[in-house]
Structures are given as C-alpha cells and as structure tokens.
C-alpha cells in the first residue's frame, strides 16, 4: 500500500453540494425502500412502525451518516485509505487501518455482485412493462410466479445481468462529476416525480382509501413488542446505507466548503420520503386489488404487484412508470456499491479510472452470473453480517480511534459554527452501540435488512 501515487492526481469532486446530496440519496434509495419498507409498515400497522422508524432515522442520520461522510472527506479516500488515516493518527501506523478497511470494500463488492442479479431482473421486467409482455401474463398468480421463477433461476437472466453491469460501468467510466453526479441529478428528481404521480393516480381508484387508513393507523399495544423496535432500527440502518463503504467514498469526493451535518440531514430526509412514497403507492395498490400486503422481498415486486397492476385500469401505464422508478432506484444504488472497489483500485494501486471501473465490473458481472441461483442467500449473508460489521468498524475507527479533536474538526469543516458538544458522545457511545446491536440483532433474527 504505497502512497506515492496519491500526490500526483488531484482527487475528483462533486461539482456542487446538490450533486453530492443527489448521489447520496440515490445510494440510499434502493430495494430496501421499495420491497422491504412497505411490507414492514404493513406488517406492524402503519404509524406503529413509522414512529420508531423516524426516531431511528434521526439518530443514525445525525451520527452515522454524518460520521461516514466526514471520515471519507478527512481521509480523502474510501474505507482503506480513511481507516488508515485513523490508525495513523492514533498509533502512527496506517497499515492496521488499511487492512481493516478491506472488510467494507469487500462487503460493498459482495453487495454489488448480488445487486447485479437483482438489477438484471429489474432491467428485464422494465422491458416487459414497456413491451406489454407483463400485461400479457394476465392475473393468474401461478403464471406470473412461474415467469419470475424462470428469471431468478441459475441462468435465467444472464443477458440482463450483463446489460445491468454494463450500464453501471458506463456511468462510472465518466467519473464522479460527469458520471455519478449527472446520472443521479437526472434519475433522482424523475424517480420522485414519477412516484408522486403514481401515488396520485392510485388515490383515485376504488379501495385505495383502505390503504391510507392502514398507513395512518396506530396500534399502541404494538410498541410493547421489542421486535418492532429492532425491525424499525434495522430498516433505518440499512436504508440509510451506512456500512462503512458507500457513504465514506462519496464523502471523499466532497469539497471542504460543504456542510456535512446539513447534507446528512437532507439525505436522511429524502431517503425517508422515498420510502414513504413507495408505501403510499404499494399499500393502497394492494388494497385496490383486495390483497393483503404480507409478502416482502422480490416476490412483492415481481409477482404480487404485477398481479394487482395487471388487473387495474390503466395497469400498463402504471407498470411502465413503476418499473422505471425501480430501475432508477436500483441503478443509483449499484453505482455506489461498485464505486467503492473501483476507487480502491485507483487509490491503492494507482490504476486509472476507466480500467479500474472495467476490471471491477467484469469481475462483478461474471461472479453475478455464477451466483444467480443462490442470490437471495448471498444477499442475506451480506446484509445481515457484512454491512452492519462495516458500519461498526467505521464507527470505531472514526469515533474511538481517530480521537475527539479529529472528529470535531472533520465534521465542523465547512460549517458556519462548529458542531455542538453533543455530537461526539452521540457518535462514540450511542451510534457505535447501535451498530453493534444491529449486527447482533441481525444475526439473531436472521436478517432485518
């Protein structure tokens, strides 16, 4: 791990605070918001789930998200370089941190590989929505289920996986400002605009009102169940994409003038809005179709919702709009996952951007093709163990090893007035304990992502 490459090339940056925020929102808004969040809202009874969820989003946004952005900016790099800066400060040795930083890099790559399979399905189903092939499946759940079973099999989506990985690679070859930032500046506003439109249309359909009643209902007895709090907590954790990798790398492309706590708050806000929009589309849509929203995961998006949309008036238009939203949410997340490993090749081995992006995507794409049959188990392992571990390691590095002065300076840089005295103990004790609980609870409950 030599550092003589780093002085020559000037680090790329986001051109604006807005571009950075859009990229981070894009990274945070993914399948968790769409196939997991509405299911949890439905399972736990609307506001009963949302109240603890909002509390946890505020906690994690103000500590973990802020910390990871500041760590990346201060370390001028992804987890390997930034963790190295932390141990260098503490023990005068960067290599300890650099070795530990490999864990979130590999975690991000493993997540990207699993996500590549899911993106393959999404590209295929977006095409089916546009071509009318989805409508042609009709409303028989067996037929729709069989079609998805064939897609999610060992070789069912190989060509689509290649397409998905190629799109991700193409965006990243253009770099941080011209690729990642521009893509997110287009995809995120379109995603929100289309989701709002879908929600408004579904509002006009018979039966939708039952969905809203459900979302806004509250069941006070539910608060006594500790599992509710653990699920809400786990969902907030994964949804904000704190895993010691993606937020760190985007933070490293941030200019010194940007106010990080403010950016973190905006990202947490929009991530939550996206999750709520998805709920206000999916839960009322299921109510319109007279179905209970009991299924989460891929089955919700690729089987149950298709059955409902195929039976709705204007169903084909709804499918097109819905799948374009999903496609944008997925693309904006996958480029963040692949970026971590791509930047690692650039930072640690001095590989130039284009070859680095190509190498990582070829490796990721080939691996994804081979794991198609076991992708759900693969994603479980990554989201249950590797992501919370990365978040915990980043929290320990920043809040425990780098030292109080480093933390307060990194977070306060670019602000009119320094961050308050509450920030350090919140991050050091509450957030790090929270990351540890997410790791233990995830393992105990078989996954909360």
C-alpha positions as CSV (number, residue, x, y, z in Angstrom):
1,X,0.0,0.0,0.0
2,X,2.3,2.8,-1.1
3,X,1.0,6.3,-1.1
4,X,3.3,7.9,-3.7
5,X,0.6,7.7,-6.4
6,X,-1.8,9.9,-4.5
7,X,0.0,13.2,-4.7
8,X,0.1,13.3,-8.5
9,X,-3.6,13.1,-9.4
10,X,-6.0,15.6,-7.9
11,X,-8.9,13.8,-6.4
12,X,-12.2,14.1,-8.3
13,X,-15.0,16.0,-6.5
14,X,-18.7,16.5,-6.9
15,X,-19.3,19.9,-8.6
16,X,-22.0,21.0,-6.1
17,X,-23.5,20.3,-2.8
18,X,-26.7,19.4,-4.6
19,X,-25.0,16.9,-6.8
20,X,-23.4,15.2,-3.7
21,X,-26.8,15.1,-1.9
22,X,-28.5,13.6,-5.0
23,X,-25.8,10.9,-5.3
24,X,-26.1,10.0,-1.6
25,X,-29.9,10.0,-1.8
26,X,-29.5,7.7,-4.9
27,X,-27.2,5.4,-3.0
28,X,-29.6,5.2,0.0
29,X,-32.8,4.8,-2.1
30,X,-32.8,1.2,-3.2
31,X,-34.7,-2.0,-3.0
32,X,-34.9,-1.8,0.8
33,X,-37.2,1.3,0.4
34,X,-39.4,-0.5,-2.1
35,X,-39.7,-4.1,-1.3
36,X,-38.9,-4.1,2.4
37,X,-40.2,-0.8,3.9
38,X,-43.9,-1.0,2.7
39,X,-44.0,-4.6,3.9
40,X,-42.8,-3.6,7.4
41,X,-45.2,-0.7,7.6
42,X,-48.0,-3.1,6.6
43,X,-46.9,-5.9,9.0
44,X,-46.6,-3.7,12.0
45,X,-49.6,-1.4,11.4
46,X,-48.8,1.9,9.8
47,X,-47.7,4.6,12.3
48,X,-46.9,1.9,14.9
49,X,-43.9,1.1,12.7
50,X,-43.3,4.7,11.4
51,X,-42.9,6.4,14.8
52,X,-39.9,4.3,15.9
53,X,-38.5,4.3,12.4
54,X,-38.5,8.1,12.2
55,X,-36.7,8.3,15.6
56,X,-34.0,5.9,14.4
57,X,-33.5,7.7,11.1
58,X,-32.9,10.9,13.1
59,X,-30.4,9.2,15.4
60,X,-28.5,7.4,12.6
61,X,-28.6,10.4,10.2
62,X,-27.2,12.7,12.8
63,X,-24.4,10.4,13.9
64,X,-23.6,7.5,11.5
65,X,-24.3,9.2,8.1
66,X,-22.6,12.4,9.2
67,X,-19.6,10.4,10.6
68,X,-19.1,8.4,7.5
69,X,-19.3,11.4,5.2
70,X,-16.8,13.3,7.4
71,X,-14.5,10.3,7.6
72,X,-14.3,9.9,3.9
73,X,-13.7,13.6,3.3
74,X,-11.0,13.8,6.0
75,X,-9.3,10.6,4.8
76,X,-9.5,11.6,1.1
77,X,-10.5,8.1,0.2
78,X,-12.6,5.1,0.7
79,X,-12.5,2.8,3.8
80,X,-9.0,1.5,3.2
81,X,-7.4,5.0,3.0
82,X,-9.7,6.6,5.6
83,X,-9.3,3.9,8.2
84,X,-5.5,4.1,7.6
85,X,-5.7,7.8,8.4
86,X,-7.4,7.0,11.7
87,X,-4.9,4.4,12.9
88,X,-2.0,6.7,11.7
89,X,-3.4,9.4,14.0
90,X,-3.6,7.1,16.9
91,X,-0.7,4.7,16.7
92,X,1.5,6.2,13.9
93,X,0.7,3.2,11.7
94,X,-1.7,3.4,8.7
95,X,-1.4,-0.2,7.7
96,X,-3.6,-1.5,10.6
97,X,-6.5,0.7,9.5
98,X,-5.9,-0.1,5.8
99,X,-6.1,-3.8,6.5
100,X,-9.4,-3.4,8.5
101,X,-10.7,-1.1,5.7
102,X,-10.6,-4.1,3.3
103,X,-13.6,-5.6,5.1
104,X,-16.1,-2.8,4.0
105,X,-14.5,-2.7,0.5
106,X,-15.1,-6.5,0.0
107,X,-18.6,-6.0,1.6
108,X,-19.5,-3.4,-0.9
109,X,-18.3,-5.5,-3.8
110,X,-20.2,-8.6,-2.5
111,X,-23.3,-6.4,-2.2
112,X,-22.8,-5.1,-5.7
113,X,-22.5,-8.6,-7.1
114,X,-25.8,-9.7,-5.5
115,X,-27.4,-6.5,-6.6
116,X,-26.2,-7.1,-10.2
117,X,-28.5,-10.1,-10.3
118,X,-31.4,-8.2,-8.9
119,X,-30.7,-5.4,-11.4
120,X,-30.8,-7.9,-14.2
121,X,-34.3,-8.9,-13.1
122,X,-35.3,-5.2,-13.0
123,X,-34.0,-4.5,-16.5
124,X,-35.9,-7.5,-17.8
125,X,-39.1,-6.5,-16.1
126,X,-38.8,-2.9,-17.2
127,X,-38.5,-4.2,-20.7
128,X,-41.6,-6.5,-20.2
129,X,-43.6,-3.5,-18.9
130,X,-42.7,-1.4,-21.9
131,X,-43.3,-4.2,-24.4
132,X,-46.6,-5.3,-22.9
133,X,-45.2,-8.7,-22.1
134,X,-46.0,-8.1,-18.4
135,X,-49.7,-7.3,-19.2
136,X,-49.8,-10.5,-21.3
137,X,-49.1,-12.6,-18.2
138,X,-52.7,-11.8,-17.0
139,X,-53.8,-12.1,-13.4
140,X,-53.1,-15.8,-12.7
141,X,-50.6,-15.8,-9.8
142,X,-49.2,-19.2,-10.9
143,X,-48.3,-17.9,-14.4
144,X,-46.7,-14.7,-13.0
145,X,-44.9,-16.7,-10.3
146,X,-43.6,-19.2,-12.9
147,X,-42.3,-16.4,-15.1
148,X,-40.3,-14.9,-12.1
149,X,-39.1,-18.4,-11.1
150,X,-37.6,-18.9,-14.5
151,X,-36.0,-15.4,-14.4
152,X,-34.5,-15.9,-10.9
153,X,-33.0,-19.4,-11.8
154,X,-29.4,-20.4,-12.4
155,X,-29.2,-18.9,-15.9
156,X,-32.5,-17.1,-16.1
157,X,-31.3,-13.6,-16.5
158,X,-27.7,-13.8,-17.7
159,X,-28.1,-11.4,-20.7
160,X,-30.0,-8.9,-18.5
161,X,-27.3,-9.1,-15.8
162,X,-24.7,-8.3,-18.4
163,X,-26.8,-5.3,-19.5
164,X,-27.2,-4.1,-15.9
165,X,-23.5,-4.3,-15.2
166,X,-22.6,-2.6,-18.5
167,X,-24.9,0.4,-17.7
168,X,-23.3,0.7,-14.2
169,X,-19.8,0.5,-15.7
170,X,-20.7,3.1,-18.4
171,X,-21.9,5.7,-15.9
172,X,-18.8,5.2,-13.7
173,X,-16.3,5.5,-16.6
174,X,-17.4,9.1,-17.0
175,X,-16.2,9.7,-13.5
176,X,-17.6,11.3,-10.3
177,X,-18.9,14.6,-11.7
178,X,-19.7,13.7,-15.3
179,X,-20.9,10.1,-14.5
180,X,-22.2,9.5,-11.0
181,X,-23.3,13.1,-10.2
182,X,-25.0,13.8,-13.6
183,X,-26.8,10.4,-13.6
184,X,-28.2,10.9,-10.1
185,X,-29.2,14.5,-10.9
186,X,-31.4,13.1,-13.6
187,X,-32.6,9.9,-12.0
188,X,-33.5,11.1,-8.5
189,X,-35.8,14.0,-9.4
190,X,-37.5,11.8,-12.1
191,X,-37.9,9.0,-9.6
192,X,-39.6,11.3,-7.0
193,X,-41.8,13.0,-9.6
194,X,-43.0,9.6,-11.1
195,X,-43.6,8.1,-7.7
196,X,-45.7,11.1,-6.7
197,X,-47.7,10.8,-10.0
198,X,-48.3,7.1,-9.3
199,X,-49.4,7.8,-5.8
200,X,-51.9,10.4,-7.0
201,X,-53.3,8.1,-9.7
202,X,-53.7,5.2,-7.3
203,X,-55.5,7.6,-4.9
204,X,-58.3,7.9,-7.5
205,X,-59.0,4.2,-7.6
206,X,-61.7,2.4,-5.6
207,X,-60.5,0.8,-2.4
208,X,-57.3,2.9,-2.1
209,X,-58.7,4.6,0.9
210,X,-58.3,1.4,2.9
211,X,-54.6,1.5,2.3
212,X,-54.3,5.1,3.6
213,X,-56.3,4.2,6.7
214,X,-53.9,1.4,7.3
215,X,-50.8,3.5,6.9
216,X,-52.1,6.2,9.2
217,X,-53.5,3.9,11.8
218,X,-51.8,3.3,15.1
219,X,-51.8,0.3,17.4
220,X,-50.4,1.4,20.8
221,X,-50.0,-2.2,22.0
222,X,-47.5,-2.8,19.2
223,X,-45.0,-0.5,20.9
224,X,-44.6,-3.1,23.7
225,X,-43.1,-5.7,21.3
226,X,-39.3,-5.4,21.3
227,X,-39.2,-6.9,17.8
228,X,-41.0,-3.8,16.4
229,X,-38.1,-1.6,17.7
230,X,-35.4,-4.0,16.4
231,X,-37.0,-4.2,12.9
232,X,-37.6,-0.4,12.7
233,X,-34.0,0.1,13.8
234,X,-32.6,-2.4,11.3
235,X,-34.6,-0.9,8.5
236,X,-33.4,2.6,9.3
237,X,-29.8,1.3,9.4
238,X,-29.8,-0.4,6.0
239,X,-32.0,2.1,4.3
240,X,-29.6,5.0,5.1
241,X,-26.8,2.8,3.6
242,X,-24.4,3.2,6.5
243,X,-22.0,0.2,6.0
244,X,-18.6,1.9,6.2
245,X,-18.2,2.0,2.5
246,X,-20.6,3.8,0.1
247,X,-21.1,6.9,2.2
248,X,-17.4,7.1,3.1
249,X,-16.4,7.0,-0.6
250,X,-18.9,9.7,-1.6
251,X,-17.8,11.8,1.3
252,X,-14.3,11.6,0.0
253,X,-15.4,13.4,-3.2
254,X,-16.8,16.3,-1.1
255,X,-15.4,19.8,-1.1
256,X,-14.1,21.3,2.1
257,X,-16.7,24.1,1.9
258,X,-19.7,21.7,2.2
259,X,-21.7,21.5,5.5
260,X,-21.7,17.7,6.2
261,X,-24.3,17.6,9.1
262,X,-26.7,19.6,6.9
263,X,-26.1,17.2,3.9
264,X,-26.6,14.2,6.1
265,X,-29.9,15.5,7.3
266,X,-31.1,16.2,3.8
267,X,-30.1,12.7,2.6
268,X,-31.9,11.1,5.6
269,X,-35.0,13.2,4.9
270,X,-35.2,12.3,1.2
271,X,-34.5,8.6,1.8
272,X,-37.4,8.6,4.2
273,X,-39.6,10.5,1.7
274,X,-38.8,7.9,-1.0
275,X,-39.7,5.0,1.4
276,X,-43.0,6.7,2.3
277,X,-43.8,7.4,-1.3
278,X,-43.2,3.7,-2.1
279,X,-45.6,2.8,0.8
280,X,-48.2,5.3,-0.5
281,X,-48.0,3.6,-3.9
282,X,-47.7,-0.1,-2.9
283,X,-50.0,-0.4,0.2
284,X,-53.0,1.4,-1.4
285,X,-52.4,-0.5,-4.7
286,X,-52.6,-3.8,-2.8
287,X,-55.8,-2.5,-1.1
288,X,-57.3,-1.7,-4.6
289,X,-56.6,-5.2,-5.6
290,X,-58.2,-6.5,-2.4
291,X,-54.9,-8.2,-1.4
292,X,-53.1,-8.1,2.0
293,X,-49.5,-6.9,1.8
294,X,-48.0,-9.9,3.6
295,X,-45.2,-10.7,1.1
296,X,-42.0,-8.7,1.0
297,X,-38.8,-9.1,-0.9
298,X,-38.6,-9.8,-4.6
299,X,-41.9,-11.6,-4.6
300,X,-43.7,-8.4,-3.9
301,X,-42.3,-6.6,-6.9
302,X,-42.0,-9.4,-9.4
303,X,-45.2,-11.4,-8.6
304,X,-47.8,-9.9,-6.3
305,X,-47.8,-6.3,-7.5
306,X,-47.8,-7.5,-11.1
307,X,-50.9,-9.5,-10.5
308,X,-52.6,-6.4,-9.0
309,X,-51.4,-4.0,-11.7
310,X,-52.4,-6.3,-14.5
311,X,-55.9,-6.2,-13.1
312,X,-56.1,-2.4,-12.7
313,X,-57.5,0.2,-15.1
314,X,-54.5,1.9,-16.7
315,X,-52.4,-1.0,-15.5
316,X,-49.9,-1.0,-18.3
317,X,-49.1,2.7,-17.8
318,X,-48.7,2.1,-14.1
319,X,-46.3,-0.8,-14.7
320,X,-44.2,1.3,-17.0
321,X,-43.9,4.2,-14.6
322,X,-43.4,1.9,-11.6
323,X,-40.6,-0.1,-13.2
324,X,-38.8,3.0,-14.4
325,X,-38.8,4.2,-10.8
326,X,-37.4,0.8,-9.7
327,X,-34.8,0.9,-12.4
328,X,-33.6,4.4,-11.4
329,X,-33.6,3.4,-7.7
330,X,-31.5,0.3,-8.5
331,X,-29.0,2.0,-10.8
332,X,-28.3,4.8,-8.4
333,X,-27.6,2.3,-5.7
334,X,-25.5,-0.1,-7.7
335,X,-23.1,2.5,-9.0
336,X,-22.4,3.5,-5.3
337,X,-21.6,-0.2,-4.5
338,X,-19.2,-0.7,-7.4
339,X,-17.6,2.8,-6.8
340,X,-16.0,1.6,-3.5
341,X,-14.0,-1.2,-5.1
342,X,-13.2,0.9,-8.2
343,X,-11.9,3.8,-6.1
344,X,-9.9,1.2,-4.1
345,X,-8.0,0.2,-7.2
346,X,-7.4,3.8,-8.1
347,X,-6.3,4.9,-4.6
348,X,-4.2,1.8,-3.6
349,X,-2.7,0.7,-6.9
350,X,-2.8,3.9,-9.0
351,X,-5.0,2.3,-11.7
352,X,-6.7,4.9,-13.8
353,X,-10.4,5.4,-13.6
354,X,-11.6,3.7,-16.8
355,X,-9.6,0.5,-16.5
356,X,-10.4,0.3,-12.8
357,X,-14.2,0.6,-13.5
358,X,-13.9,-2.0,-16.2
359,X,-11.9,-4.5,-14.1
360,X,-14.3,-4.3,-11.2
361,X,-17.4,-4.6,-13.3
362,X,-16.1,-7.5,-15.3
363,X,-15.3,-9.3,-12.1
364,X,-18.6,-8.4,-10.5
365,X,-20.6,-9.3,-13.6
366,X,-19.0,-12.7,-14.0
367,X,-19.5,-13.5,-10.4
368,X,-23.1,-12.4,-10.5
369,X,-23.8,-14.7,-13.5
370,X,-22.5,-17.7,-11.5
371,X,-24.4,-16.9,-8.3
372,X,-27.9,-16.3,-9.9
373,X,-29.4,-19.5,-8.3
374,X,-28.3,-18.5,-4.7
375,X,-28.6,-14.8,-4.9
376,X,-31.2,-14.4,-2.1
377,X,-29.0,-16.4,0.4
378,X,-26.0,-14.3,-0.8
379,X,-27.8,-11.0,-0.2
380,X,-28.9,-12.3,3.3
381,X,-25.4,-13.0,4.4
382,X,-24.1,-9.7,3.1
383,X,-26.9,-7.6,4.6
384,X,-27.1,-9.5,7.9
385,X,-23.4,-9.7,8.7
386,X,-21.1,-7.7,6.4
387,X,-22.9,-4.4,6.2
388,X,-23.5,-3.9,9.9
389,X,-19.9,-5.0,10.5
390,X,-18.7,-2.3,8.1
391,X,-20.8,0.3,9.8
392,X,-19.5,-0.8,13.3
393,X,-15.8,-0.7,12.1
394,X,-16.2,2.8,10.5
395,X,-17.8,4.0,13.8
396,X,-15.0,2.6,15.9
397,X,-12.3,4.0,13.6
398,X,-13.8,7.5,13.5
399,X,-15.3,7.9,17.0
400,X,-12.9,5.8,19.1
401,X,-9.5,5.6,17.3
402,X,-9.1,8.9,15.4
403,X,-9.8,10.9,18.5
404,X,-12.2,13.7,19.6
405,X,-10.3,16.6,18.0
406,X,-10.1,14.9,14.6
407,X,-13.8,14.0,14.7
408,X,-15.0,17.6,15.7
409,X,-12.7,19.2,13.1
410,X,-13.7,16.9,10.3
411,X,-17.4,17.3,11.0
412,X,-17.3,21.1,11.6
413,X,-15.3,21.9,8.4
414,X,-17.4,23.9,6.1
415,X,-19.9,24.9,8.7
416,X,-20.6,28.5,9.9
417,X,-20.4,27.4,13.5
418,X,-18.7,24.2,14.8
419,X,-20.8,21.1,15.6
420,X,-22.2,21.0,19.1
421,X,-20.6,19.2,22.1
422,X,-23.4,16.6,21.9
423,X,-22.1,15.2,18.6
424,X,-19.1,13.3,19.8
425,X,-20.7,11.4,22.7
426,X,-23.7,10.6,20.5
427,X,-21.4,9.1,17.9
428,X,-19.0,7.4,20.2
429,X,-21.4,5.7,22.6
430,X,-25.0,5.7,21.2
431,X,-24.2,5.2,17.5
432,X,-21.4,2.6,18.0
433,X,-23.6,0.7,20.4
434,X,-26.4,0.9,17.9
435,X,-24.2,-0.5,15.1
436,X,-23.2,-3.4,17.5
437,X,-26.9,-4.1,18.3
438,X,-27.7,-4.1,14.5
439,X,-25.0,-6.7,14.0
440,X,-26.1,-8.9,16.9
441,X,-29.9,-8.5,16.3
442,X,-29.5,-9.1,12.5
443,X,-27.7,-12.4,13.2
444,X,-30.2,-13.4,15.9
445,X,-33.3,-12.6,13.8
446,X,-31.9,-13.9,10.6
447,X,-31.8,-10.6,8.9
448,X,-33.5,-7.3,9.3
449,X,-32.4,-5.7,6.0
